[in-house]
Amino acid sequence: MSIADRLATEPLAIPRPATTAPFTRIDTGIWAISENAIATECLTPEHSRIPGLARTAKSCGHEVVLNANETTYEQYNSMVVEKTIVDVSQQDSRFLQFFPSSELTGALLNPGTAPTFSHRAIRHD
């Protein structure tokens, strides 16, 4: 049975020791919800408008950008798996259907740190 077939009927989690990330399939496709990143653009940092994020990811050779409290290769590898499994956002094809459990929000006291793109909520019919 393929991963897509399994996701149609049951949730899937990345096995330990990696950080678990629940995947779900709804009418828009496959989503991941994870604490490994603080914004959807952390899975596609090349599209980020956060100052320095795209440039730093590229210069360091990083495919994804981890949450600041996640520092192991297990979390990095978990994010790459999440990026591989989820579908492209129907709102903006530069970004994936990834929902961070602790999402970055913009604030007047931290100019330039608002996410480039945010799903805000997962809705399905």
PADO-889602 format. One record per residue: x, y, z of N, C-alpha, C, O, CB in turn; residue number from 1. Coordinates in steps of 0.05 Angstrom, whole numbers, plus 32768, in hexadecimal, padded with zeros to 4 digits. Glycine has a CB too. Layout:
<atoms>
nx X	ny Y	nz Z	cax X	cay Y	caz Z	cx X	cy Y	cz Z	ox X	oy Y	oz Z	cbx X	cby Y	cbz Z	roti NUM
...
</atoms>
This chain:
<atoms>
nx 8011	ny 7FE9	nz 8000	cax 8000	cay 8000	caz 8000	cx 8012	cy 8019	cz 8000	ox 8025	oy 801A	oz 8010	cbx 7FEC	cby 8000	cbz 8019	roti 1
nx 800C	ny 802C	nz 7FEF	cax 801D	cay 8044	caz 7FED	cx 8017	cy 8057	cz 8004	ox 8003	oy 8054	oz 8012	cbx 8017	cby 8053	cbz 7FD2	roti 2
nx 802A	ny 806A	nz 8009	cax 8026	cay 807E	caz 801E	cx 800D	cy 808E	cz 8019	ox 7FFD	oy 8093	oz 802C	cbx 803F	cby 8090	cbz 8020	roti 3
nx 8008	ny 8096	nz 8001	cax 7FF0	cay 80A5	caz 7FFB	cx 7FD6	cy 8095	cz 8001	ox 7FC3	oy 80A1	oz 800C	cbx 7FEF	cby 80AE	cbz 7FDD	roti 4
nx 7FD6	ny 807B	nz 7FFB	cax 7FBF	cay 806A	caz 8002	cx 7FBC	cy 8068	cz 8020	ox 7FA5	oy 806A	oz 802A	cbx 7FC3	cby 804E	cbz 7FF5	roti 5
nx 7FD2	ny 8065	nz 802F	cax 7FD0	cay 8063	caz 804C	cx 7FC6	cy 807D	cz 8058	ox 7FB5	oy 807C	oz 806A	cbx 7FEB	cby 805B	cbz 8058	roti 6
nx 7FCF	ny 8094	nz 804D	cax 7FC6	cay 80AD	caz 8058	cx 7FA9	cy 80B3	cz 8053	ox 7F9C	oy 80C3	oz 8061	cbx 7FD7	cby 80C4	cbz 804C	roti 7
nx 7F9E	ny 80A6	nz 803F	cax 7F81	cay 80A9	caz 803A	cx 7F70	cy 809D	cz 8050	ox 7F59	oy 80A5	oz 8053	cbx 7F7A	cby 809D	cbz 801F	roti 8
nx 7F7B	ny 808A	nz 805E	cax 7F6B	cay 807C	caz 8072	cx 7F76	cy 807E	cz 808F	ox 7F66	oy 8079	oz 80A1	cbx 7F6A	cby 805F	cbz 806B	roti 9
nx 7F8F	ny 8085	nz 8093	cax 7F9A	cay 8085	caz 80AE	cx 7FB0	cy 809A	cz 80B0	ox 7FBE	oy 809F	oz 809C	cbx 7FA5	cby 8069	cbz 80B6	roti 10
nx 7FB4	ny 80A6	nz 80C8	cax 7FCB	cay 80B8	caz 80CB	cx 7FE5	cy 80A9	cz 80CA	ox 7FE6	oy 8092	oz 80D0	cbx 7FC8	cby 80C8	cbz 80E6	roti 11
nx 7FFA	ny 80B7	nz 80C3	cax 8014	cay 80AC	caz 80C1	cx 8027	cy 80BC	cz 80D2	ox 8026	oy 80D5	oz 80D1	cbx 801E	cby 80AA	cbz 80A4	roti 12
nx 8039	ny 80B0	nz 80E1	cax 804D	cay 80BE	caz 80F1	cx 8069	cy 80B4	cz 80E9	ox 806C	oy 809C	oz 80E4	cbx 8048	cby 80BB	cbz 810F	roti 13
nx 807C	ny 80C6	nz 80E9	cax 8098	cay 80BD	caz 80E5	cx 80A1	cy 80AF	cz 80FE	ox 809E	oy 80B9	oz 8114	cbx 80AA	cby 80D6	cbz 80DE	roti 14
nx 80AB	ny 8096	nz 80FB	cax 80B3	cay 8087	caz 8113	cx 80C9	cy 8094	cz 8123	ox 80D9	oy 80A3	oz 8118	cbx 80BB	cby 806B	cbz 810A	roti 15
nx 80CA	ny 808E	nz 813C	cax 80E0	cay 8097	caz 814D	cx 80FA	cy 808B	cz 8143	ox 80F9	oy 8076	oz 8136	cbx 80DC	cby 808F	cbz 816B	roti 16
nx 8111	ny 8098	nz 8147	cax 8116	cay 80AE	caz 8158	cx 8111	cy 80C9	cz 814D	ox 8113	oy 80DD	oz 815C	cbx 8132	cby 80AD	cbz 8161	roti 17
nx 8109	ny 80CB	nz 8134	cax 8102	cay 80E6	caz 8129	cx 80E9	cy 80F1	cz 8136	ox 80D9	oy 80E2	oz 8141	cbx 80FE	cby 80E4	cbz 810A	roti 18
nx 80E7	ny 810B	nz 8136	cax 80D0	cay 8118	caz 8141	cx 80B7	cy 8111	cz 8131	ox 80B7	oy 8112	oz 8118	cbx 80D3	cby 8137	cbz 8142	roti 19
nx 80A2	ny 8109	nz 813F	cax 808A	cay 8100	caz 8130	cx 807D	cy 8118	cz 8123	ox 807C	oy 812E	oz 812E	cbx 8077	cby 80F2	cbz 8143	roti 20
nx 8072	ny 8113	nz 810C	cax 8063	cay 8128	caz 80FE	cx 804A	cy 811B	cz 80F3	ox 804C	oy 810B	oz 80E0	cbx 8074	cby 8135	cbz 80E7	roti 21
nx 8033	ny 8122	nz 80FE	cax 801B	cay 8116	caz 80F3	cx 8015	cy 8121	cz 80D7	ox 8018	oy 8139	oz 80D1	cbx 8003	cby 811C	cbz 8105	roti 22
nx 800E	ny 810F	nz 80C5	cax 8005	cay 8116	caz 80AA	cx 7FE8	cy 8110	cz 80A9	ox 7FDD	oy 80FD	oz 80B5	cbx 8015	cby 8106	cbz 8095	roti 23
nx 7FDA	ny 8121	nz 809A	cax 7FBE	cay 811C	caz 8095	cx 7FB7	cy 8123	cz 8078	ox 7FC4	oy 8133	oz 806C	cbx 7FAC	cby 812D	cbz 80A9	roti 24
nx 7FA3	ny 8115	nz 806E	cax 7F9A	cay 811A	caz 8053	cx 7F7E	cy 8125	cz 8054	ox 7F6C	oy 8119	oz 8060	cbx 7F9C	cby 8101	cbz 8041	roti 25
nx 7F7A	ny 813D	nz 8048	cax 7F5F	cay 8149	caz 8046	cx 7F5A	cy 814F	cz 8029	ox 7F6A	oy 8146	oz 8017	cbx 7F5D	cby 8163	cbz 8058	roti 26
nx 7F46	ny 815E	nz 8023	cax 7F3E	cay 8163	caz 8007	cx 7F54	cy 8172	cz 7FF7	ox 7F54	oy 8170	oz 7FDF	cbx 7F24	cby 8173	cbz 8006	roti 27
nx 7F66	ny 8181	nz 8005	cax 7F7B	cay 818F	caz 7FF7	cx 7F94	cy 817E	cz 7FF4	ox 7FA7	oy 8187	oz 7FE7	cbx 7F81	cby 81A9	cbz 8005	roti 28
nx 7F95	ny 8166	nz 7FFF	cax 7FAC	cay 8155	caz 7FFD	cx 7FB8	cy 814F	cz 8018	ox 7FAB	oy 8150	oz 802D	cbx 7FC1	cby 8162	cbz 7FEC	roti 29
nx 7FD2	ny 8148	nz 8018	cax 7FE0	cay 813F	caz 8030	cx 7FEC	cy 8157	cz 803F	ox 7FF9	oy 8168	oz 8032	cbx 7FF5	cby 812A	cbz 802A	roti 30
nx 7FE8	ny 8158	nz 8059	cax 7FF3	cay 816D	caz 806A	cx 8005	cy 8160	cz 8080	ox 8001	oy 8149	oz 8087	cbx 7FDD	cby 817E	cbz 8078	roti 31
nx 8019	ny 8170	nz 8089	cax 8028	cay 8168	caz 80A1	cx 8025	cy 817E	cz 80B6	ox 8024	oy 8195	oz 80AF	cbx 8047	cby 8163	cbz 8099	roti 32
nx 8024	ny 8175	nz 80CF	cax 8024	cay 8188	caz 80E5	cx 803C	cy 8181	cz 80F6	ox 803E	oy 816A	oz 80FF	cbx 8008	cby 8187	cbz 80F6	roti 33
nx 804D	ny 8194	nz 80FB	cax 8067	cay 818E	caz 8108	cx 8071	cy 81A5	cz 8119	ox 806A	oy 81BC	oz 8114	cbx 807B	cby 8185	cbz 80F4	roti 34
nx 8081	ny 819E	nz 812D	cax 808F	cay 81B3	caz 813D	cx 80AB	cy 81B8	cz 8133	ox 80BA	oy 81C7	oz 813F	cbx 808F	cby 81AB	cbz 815A	roti 35
nx 80B3	ny 81AA	nz 811D	cax 80CF	cay 81AD	caz 8114	cx 80D5	cy 81C8	cz 8107	ox 80EC	oy 81CF	oz 8104	cbx 80D4	cby 8197	cbz 8100	roti 36
nx 80C1	ny 81D7	nz 80FF	cax 80C5	cay 81F1	caz 80F2	cx 80B0	cy 8204	cz 80FC	ox 809B	oy 81FD	oz 8106	cbx 80C4	cby 81EE	cbz 80D3	roti 37
nx 80B6	ny 821E	nz 80F9	cax 80A3	cay 8233	caz 8103	cx 8093	cy 8240	cz 80ED	ox 8082	oy 8251	oz 80F3	cbx 80B3	cby 8248	cbz 8112	roti 38
nx 8098	ny 8239	nz 80D4	cax 8089	cay 8245	caz 80BE	cx 8089	cy 8231	cz 80A6	ox 809C	oy 8222	oz 80A3	cbx 8095	cby 8260	cbz 80B6	roti 39
nx 8075	ny 8233	nz 8096	cax 8073	cay 8222	caz 807E	cx 808B	cy 8226	cz 806C	ox 8095	oy 8213	oz 8061	cbx 8059	cby 8229	cbz 806F	roti 40
nx 8095	ny 823F	nz 806B	cax 80AB	cay 8244	caz 8059	cx 80C5	cy 8238	cz 8062	ox 80D9	oy 8238	oz 8053	cbx 80AF	cby 8262	cbz 8057	roti 41
nx 80C6	ny 822D	nz 807A	cax 80DF	cay 821F	caz 8083	cx 80E3	cy 8205	cz 8073	ox 80FA	oy 81FB	oz 8073	cbx 80DC	cby 8218	cbz 80A1	roti 42
nx 80CE	ny 81FB	nz 8066	cax 80D2	cay 81E3	caz 8055	cx 80DA	cy 81EB	cz 8039	ox 80E4	oy 81DB	oz 8029	cbx 80B8	cby 81D3	cbz 8054	roti 43
nx 80D5	ny 8204	nz 8031	cax 80DD	cay 820F	caz 8017	cx 80EB	cy 822A	cz 801C	ox 80E0	oy 823F	oz 8013	cbx 80C5	cby 8211	cbz 8004	roti 44
nx 8102	ny 822B	nz 802A	cax 810E	cay 8244	caz 8032	cx 8116	cy 8256	cz 801A	ox 811A	oy 826E	oz 801D	cbx 8126	cby 823F	cbz 8043	roti 45
nx 8119	ny 824A	nz 8002	cax 8120	cay 825A	caz 7FEB	cx 810B	cy 826F	cz 7FE4	ox 8111	oy 8282	oz 7FD5	cbx 8125	cby 8248	cbz 7FD3	roti 46
nx 80F3	ny 826C	nz 7FEE	cax 80DD	cay 827E	caz 7FE8	cx 80D8	cy 8292	cz 7FFF	ox 80C5	oy 82A2	oz 7FFE	cbx 80C4	cby 826F	cbz 7FE2	roti 47
nx 80E7	ny 8291	nz 8014	cax 80E3	cay 82A1	caz 802B	cx 80EB	cy 82BE	cz 8027	ox 80FF	oy 82C4	oz 8019	cbx 80F2	cby 8296	cbz 8043	roti 48
nx 80DB	ny 82D1	nz 8032	cax 80E2	cay 82ED	caz 8032	cx 80EC	cy 82F6	cz 804D	ox 80F2	oy 830E	oz 8051	cbx 80C9	cby 82FE	cbz 802A	roti 49
nx 80EF	ny 82E4	nz 8060	cax 80FB	cay 82EB	caz 8079	cx 8118	cy 82F1	cz 8074	ox 8126	oy 82E1	oz 8068	cbx 80F7	cby 82D3	cbz 808F	roti 50
nx 8121	ny 8309	nz 807D	cax 813D	cay 8311	caz 8077	cx 8152	cy 82FC	cz 807F	ox 8153	oy 82F3	oz 8096	cbx 8143	cby 832B	cbz 8086	roti 51
nx 8161	ny 82F3	nz 806B	cax 8177	cay 82E1	caz 8070	cx 8170	cy 82C3	cz 8070	ox 8183	oy 82B3	oz 806E	cbx 8184	cby 82E7	cbz 808A	roti 52
nx 8157	ny 82BC	nz 8071	cax 8150	cay 82A0	caz 8073	cx 8157	cy 8290	cz 805A	ox 8165	oy 827C	oz 805B	cbx 8132	cby 829D	cbz 8079	roti 53
nx 814E	ny 829A	nz 8043	cax 8154	cay 828C	caz 8029	cx 8172	cy 828C	cz 8024	ox 817D	oy 8277	oz 801C	cbx 8146	cby 829A	cbz 8012	roti 54
nx 8180	ny 82A2	nz 8028	cax 819C	cay 82A4	caz 8023	cx 81AC	cy 8291	cz 8035	ox 81BF	oy 8284	oz 802C	cbx 81A6	cby 82C1	cbz 8027	roti 55
nx 81A5	ny 8291	nz 804F	cax 81B4	cay 8280	caz 8062	cx 81AF	cy 8262	cz 805C	ox 81C2	oy 8252	oz 805D	cbx 81AB	cby 8286	cbz 807F	roti 56
nx 8196	ny 825A	nz 8057	cax 8190	cay 823E	caz 8050	cx 81A0	cy 8236	cz 8037	ox 81AB	oy 8220	oz 8037	cbx 8172	cby 823A	cbz 804B	roti 57
nx 81A1	ny 8247	nz 8023	cax 81B0	cay 8240	caz 800B	cx 81CE	cy 823F	cz 8010	ox 81DB	oy 822B	oz 8007	cbx 81AA	cby 8255	cbz 7FF5	roti 58
nx 81D9	ny 8252	nz 801E	cax 81F6	cay 8252	caz 8023	cx 81FF	cy 823B	cz 8035	ox 8216	oy 8232	oz 8033	cbx 81FF	cby 826D	cbz 802F	roti 59
nx 81ED	ny 8232	nz 8046	cax 81F4	cay 821B	caz 8058	cx 81ED	cy 8200	cz 804B	ox 81F4	oy 81EB	oz 8056	cbx 81E6	cby 821E	cbz 8072	roti 60
nx 81DF	ny 8201	nz 8034	cax 81D7	cay 81E8	caz 8027	cx 81C1	cy 81DA	cz 8034	ox 81BE	oy 81C1	oz 8033	cbx 81EF	cby 81D6	cbz 8025	roti 61
nx 81AF	ny 81E9	nz 8042	cax 8199	cay 81DD	caz 8051	cx 8180	cy 81DD	cz 803F	ox 8178	oy 81F1	oz 8034	cbx 8194	cby 81EB	cbz 806B	roti 62
nx 8173	ny 81C6	nz 803D	cax 815B	cay 81C3	caz 802E	cx 8143	cy 81CE	cz 803D	ox 8130	oy 81D8	oz 8032	cbx 8156	cby 81A6	cbz 8027	roti 63
nx 8144	ny 81CC	nz 8058	cax 812F	cay 81D5	caz 806A	cx 813C	cy 81E4	cz 8081	ox 8154	oy 81E2	oz 8086	cbx 811D	cby 81BD	cbz 8075	roti 64
nx 812B	ny 81F3	nz 8090	cax 8135	cay 8203	caz 80A6	cx 8126	cy 81FA	cz 80BF	ox 810E	oy 81FB	oz 80C1	cbx 8131	cby 8222	cbz 80A2	roti 65
nx 8136	ny 81F0	nz 80D3	cax 812B	cay 81E6	caz 80EC	cx 8122	cy 81FC	cz 80FF	ox 812C	oy 8212	oz 80FE	cbx 813E	cby 81D4	cbz 80FA	roti 66
nx 810E	ny 81F5	nz 8110	cax 8107	cay 8206	caz 8126	cx 8120	cy 8209	cz 8137	ox 8131	oy 81F7	oz 8139	cbx 80EF	cby 81F9	cbz 8137	roti 67
nx 8123	ny 8220	nz 8145	cax 813B	cay 8225	caz 8154	cx 8140	cy 8212	cz 816B	ox 8157	oy 820E	oz 8173	cbx 813A	cby 8241	cbz 8160	roti 68
nx 812B	ny 8205	nz 8175	cax 812F	cay 81F1	caz 818A	cx 8133	cy 81D5	cz 8180	ox 8136	oy 81C2	oz 8190	cbx 8118	cby 81F2	cbz 819D	roti 69
nx 8134	ny 81D2	nz 8166	cax 8139	cay 81B8	caz 8159	cx 8154	cy 81B8	cz 814C	ox 8158	oy 81C8	oz 8139	cbx 8122	cby 81B0	cbz 8144	roti 70
nx 8167	ny 81A8	nz 8155	cax 8182	cay 81AB	caz 814B	cx 818F	cy 8190	cz 8143	ox 81A7	oy 818F	oz 813F	cbx 8193	cby 81B7	cbz 8160	roti 71
nx 817F	ny 817B	nz 8140	cax 818C	cay 8162	caz 8138	cx 8186	cy 815B	cz 811C	ox 8173	oy 8165	oz 810F	cbx 8182	cby 814C	cbz 814B	roti 72
nx 8197	ny 8149	nz 8112	cax 8192	cay 813F	caz 80F6	cx 8178	cy 812F	cz 80F4	ox 816D	oy 812D	oz 80DF	cbx 81AA	cby 812E	cbz 80EE	roti 73
nx 8170	ny 8123	nz 810B	cax 8156	cay 8115	caz 810A	cx 813F	cy 8127	cz 8103	ox 812E	oy 8120	oz 80F3	cbx 8151	cby 8107	cbz 8125	roti 74
nx 813F	ny 813F	nz 8110	cax 812A	cay 8152	caz 8109	cx 812C	cy 815D	cz 80ED	ox 8119	oy 8160	oz 80DF	cbx 812A	cby 816A	cbz 811D	roti 75
nx 8145	ny 8162	nz 80E4	cax 814A	cay 816B	caz 80C9	cx 813F	cy 8156	cz 80B5	ox 8131	oy 815D	oz 80A2	cbx 8168	cby 8170	cbz 80C4	roti 76
nx 8147	ny 813D	nz 80B9	cax 813E	cay 8128	caz 80A8	cx 8120	cy 8125	cz 80A8	ox 8113	oy 811F	oz 8094	cbx 814B	cby 810D	cbz 80AF	roti 77
nx 8114	ny 8128	nz 80C0	cax 80F7	cay 8127	caz 80C3	cx 80EA	cy 813C	cz 80B2	ox 80D5	oy 8137	oz 80A5	cbx 80EF	cby 812A	cbz 80E0	roti 78
nx 80F5	ny 8155	nz 80B2	cax 80EA	cay 816A	caz 80A2	cx 80EC	cy 8164	cz 8084	ox 80DA	oy 816B	oz 8075	cbx 80F8	cby 8185	cbz 80A8	roti 79
nx 8102	ny 8158	nz 807C	cax 8105	cay 8151	caz 8060	cx 80F0	cy 813D	cz 8058	ox 80E5	oy 813E	oz 8042	cbx 8122	cby 8146	cbz 805A	roti 80
nx 80EA	ny 8129	nz 8069	cax 80D5	cay 8116	caz 8064	cx 80BA	cy 8124	cz 8062	ox 80AA	oy 811F	oz 8050	cbx 80D4	cby 8100	cbz 807A	roti 81
nx 80B5	ny 8136	nz 8075	cax 809C	cay 8145	caz 8075	cx 8099	cy 8154	cz 805B	ox 8083	oy 8154	oz 804E	cbx 809A	cby 8159	cbz 808D	roti 82
nx 80AE	ny 8161	nz 8052	cax 80AE	cay 8170	caz 8039	cx 80A8	cy 815E	cz 8021	ox 809B	oy 8166	oz 800E	cbx 80C9	cby 817F	cbz 8035	roti 83
nx 80B2	ny 8146	nz 8022	cax 80AF	cay 8133	caz 800C	cx 8092	cy 8128	cz 800A	ox 8088	oy 8124	oz 7FF4	cbx 80C2	cby 811C	cbz 8010	roti 84
nx 8085	ny 8125	nz 8021	cax 806B	cay 8118	caz 8022	cx 8054	cy 812B	cz 801D	ox 8041	oy 8124	oz 800F	cbx 8067	cby 810A	cbz 803C	roti 85
nx 8056	ny 8144	nz 8027	cax 803F	cay 8156	caz 8026	cx 803B	cy 8160	cz 8009	ox 804C	oy 815F	oz 7FF8	cbx 8043	cby 816D	cbz 8039	roti 86
nx 8022	ny 816A	nz 8005	cax 801B	cay 8175	caz 7FEB	cx 8021	cy 8193	cz 7FEA	ox 8026	oy 81A0	oz 7FFF	cbx 7FFE	cby 8170	cbz 7FE4	roti 87
nx 8020	ny 819E	nz 7FD2	cax 8025	cay 81BB	caz 7FCE	cx 800C	cy 81CA	cz 7FD6	ox 7FF5	oy 81C1	oz 7FD2	cbx 802C	cby 81C1	cbz 7FB0	roti 88
nx 800F	ny 81E2	nz 7FE2	cax 7FF9	cay 81F2	caz 7FEA	cx 7FE8	cy 81FB	cz 7FD2	ox 7FF3	oy 8202	oz 7FBD	cbx 8003	cby 820B	cbz 7FF9	roti 89
nx 7FCE	ny 81FA	nz 7FD4	cax 7FBD	cay 8203	caz 7FBF	cx 7FBA	cy 8221	cz 7FBF	ox 7FB1	oy 822D	oz 7FAB	cbx 7FA1	cby 81F6	cbz 7FC2	roti 90
nx 7FC2	ny 822E	nz 7FD4	cax 7FC1	cay 824C	caz 7FD6	cx 7FDA	cy 8259	cz 7FC9	ox 7FD8	oy 826E	oz 7FBD	cbx 7FBF	cby 8255	cbz 7FF3	roti 91
nx 7FF1	ny 824C	nz 7FCC	cax 800A	cay 8257	caz 7FC1	cx 801D	cy 823F	cz 7FBC	ox 8027	oy 8232	oz 7FCE	cbx 8017	cby 826B	cbz 7FD5	roti 92
nx 8022	ny 8239	nz 7FA3	cax 8030	cay 8221	caz 7F9B	cx 804E	cy 8222	cz 7FA3	ox 805C	oy 820D	oz 7FA0	cbx 802E	cby 821D	cbz 7F7E	roti 93
nx 8058	ny 8238	nz 7FAC	cax 8074	cay 8239	caz 7FB6	cx 8077	cy 822B	cz 7FD1	ox 808D	oy 8224	oz 7FD9	cbx 807D	cby 8256	cbz 7FB8	roti 94
nx 8060	ny 8227	nz 7FDF	cax 8061	cay 821C	caz 7FFA	cx 8052	cy 8202	cz 7FFC	ox 8042	oy 81FB	oz 7FEA	cbx 8056	cby 8230	cbz 800D	roti 95
nx 8058	ny 81F3	nz 8011	cax 804D	cay 81D8	caz 8015	cx 8037	cy 81D9	cz 802A	ox 8034	oy 81EC	oz 8039	cbx 8063	cby 81C5	cbz 801D	roti 96
nx 8028	ny 81C3	nz 802B	cax 8012	cay 81C0	caz 803E	cx 801E	cy 81B6	cz 8058	ox 801C	oy 819F	oz 8060	cbx 7FFC	cby 81AD	cbz 8034	roti 97
nx 802C	ny 81C8	nz 8066	cax 803A	cay 81C3	caz 807F	cx 802F	cy 81D7	cz 8093	ox 802E	oy 81EF	oz 808E	cbx 8059	cby 81C5	cbz 807C	roti 98
nx 8027	ny 81CD	nz 80AA	cax 801C	cay 81DF	caz 80BF	cx 802E	cy 81DD	cz 80D8	ox 802D	oy 81C8	oz 80E5	cbx 7FFF	cby 81D8	cbz 80C5	roti 99
nx 803D	ny 81F2	nz 80DF	cax 804D	cay 81F0	caz 80F7	cx 803C	cy 81F1	cz 8111	ox 8029	oy 8201	oz 8112	cbx 8062	cby 8207	cbz 80F7	roti 100
nx 8043	ny 81E1	nz 8124	cax 8033	cay 81E1	caz 813D	cx 8037	cy 81FB	cz 814D	ox 8025	oy 8203	oz 815C	cbx 803B	cby 81C9	cbz 814E	roti 101
nx 804E	ny 8208	nz 814A	cax 8053	cay 8222	caz 8156	cx 805B	cy 8235	cz 8140	ox 8072	oy 8238	oz 8139	cbx 8069	cby 8220	cbz 816D	roti 102
nx 8047	ny 8242	nz 8135	cax 804C	cay 8252	caz 811C	cx 8057	cy 826E	cz 8122	ox 804E	oy 827C	oz 8134	cbx 8032	cby 8254	cbz 810D	roti 103
nx 806A	ny 8276	nz 8112	cax 8075	cay 8290	caz 8113	cx 8060	cy 82A5	cz 810B	ox 8051	oy 82A1	oz 80F8	cbx 808D	cby 8293	cbz 80FF	roti 104
nx 805E	ny 82BA	nz 811B	cax 804B	cay 82D0	caz 8115	cx 805B	cy 82EA	cz 8115	ox 806D	oy 82EE	oz 8124	cbx 8034	cby 82D1	cbz 8129	roti 105
nx 8053	ny 82FC	nz 8104	cax 8060	cay 8316	caz 8102	cx 8059	cy 8327	cz 811A	ox 8044	oy 8324	oz 8126	cbx 8058	cby 8324	cbz 80E9	roti 106
nx 806B	ny 8339	nz 8121	cax 8067	cay 834B	caz 8137	cx 8075	cy 8366	cz 8131	ox 808A	oy 8366	oz 8125	cbx 8071	cby 833F	cbz 8152	roti 107
nx 8069	ny 837C	nz 813A	cax 8075	cay 8396	caz 8136	cx 8090	cy 8399	cz 8142	ox 80A1	oy 83A7	oz 8137	cbx 8062	cby 83AC	cbz 8141	roti 108
nx 8095	ny 838B	nz 8158	cax 80AF	cay 838C	caz 8166	cx 80C5	cy 837C	cz 8158	ox 80DC	oy 837E	oz 815F	cbx 80AC	cby 8383	cbz 8183	roti 109
nx 80BD	ny 836B	nz 8145	cax 80D0	cay 835A	caz 8136	cx 80CB	cy 835E	cz 8118	ox 80C2	oy 834B	oz 810B	cbx 80CD	cby 833D	cbz 813E	roti 110
nx 80D2	ny 8375	nz 810D	cax 80CD	cay 8379	caz 80F1	cx 80DC	cy 8366	cz 80DF	ox 80F3	oy 835F	oz 80E5	cbx 80D4	cby 8396	cbz 80E9	roti 111
nx 80CF	ny 835D	nz 80CA	cax 80DC	cay 834B	caz 80B7	cx 80DA	cy 832D	cz 80BE	ox 80E4	oy 831C	oz 80AF	cbx 80F8	cby 8352	cbz 80B4	roti 112
nx 80CD	ny 8327	nz 80D4	cax 80CC	cay 830B	caz 80DD	cx 80B0	cy 82FE	cz 80D8	ox 80AC	oy 82E8	oz 80E1	cbx 80D3	cby 8309	cbz 80FA	roti 113
nx 809F	ny 830C	nz 80CA	cax 8085	cay 82FF	caz 80C4	cx 8089	cy 82EA	cz 80AE	ox 809A	oy 82EE	oz 809D	cbx 8070	cby 8315	cbz 80BA	roti 114
nx 807A	ny 82D4	nz 80B0	cax 807D	cay 82C0	caz 809B	cx 8075	cy 82CA	cz 8080	ox 8063	oy 82DB	oz 807D	cbx 806D	cby 82A7	cbz 80A2	roti 115
nx 8082	ny 82C0	nz 806B	cax 807C	cay 82C8	caz 8050	cx 8060	cy 82BE	cz 8048	ox 8051	oy 82CB	oz 803A	cbx 8091	cby 82BD	cbz 803C	roti 116
nx 8059	ny 82A6	nz 8052	cax 8040	cay 8299	caz 804C	cx 8036	cy 828B	cz 8065	ox 8046	oy 827F	oz 8074	cbx 8042	cby 8286	cbz 8034	roti 117
nx 801C	ny 828B	nz 806A	cax 8011	cay 827D	caz 8081	cx 7FF6	cy 8271	cz 8079	ox 7FE6	oy 827E	oz 806D	cbx 800E	cby 8290	cbz 8099	roti 118
nx 7FF2	ny 8258	nz 8081	cax 7FD8	cay 824A	caz 807B	cx 7FC3	cy 8254	cz 808E	ox 7FAB	oy 8254	oz 8088	cbx 7FDB	cby 822C	cbz 807D	roti 119
nx 7FCB	ny 825C	nz 80A6	cax 7FB9	cay 8266	caz 80BC	cx 7FA7	cy 8250	cz 80C7	ox 7FA3	oy 8250	oz 80E0	cbx 7FA8	cby 827C	cbz 80B1	roti 120
nx 7F9C	ny 823E	nz 80B7	cax 7F8B	cay 8229	caz 80C1	cx 7F89	cy 8213	cz 80AC	ox 7F8D	oy 8218	oz 8094	cbx 7F6F	cby 8234	cbz 80C9	roti 121
nx 7F83	ny 81FB	nz 80B4	cax 7F7E	cay 81E6	caz 80A2	cx 7F60	cy 81E1	cz 80A1	ox 7F53	oy 81DC	oz 80B5	cbx 7F8D	cby 81CB	cbz 80AA	roti 122
nx 7F54	ny 81E4	nz 8089	cax 7F37	cay 81E1	caz 8086	cx 7F32	cy 81CB	cz 8072	ox 7F41	oy 81C8	oz 805E	cbx 7F2A	cby 81FB	cbz 807E	roti 123
nx 7F1D	ny 81BC	nz 8076	cax 7F15	cay 81A8	caz 8062	cx 7EF7	cy 81A5	cz 8063	ox 7EEA	oy 81AB	oz 8076	cbx 7F23	cby 818D	cbz 8067	roti 124
nx 7EED	ny 819B	nz 804C	cax 7ED0	cay 8196	caz 804A	cx 7EC9	cy 8179	cz 804F	ox 7EB2	oy 8172	oz 804E	cbx 7EC6	cby 819F	cbz 802E	roti 125
</atoms>
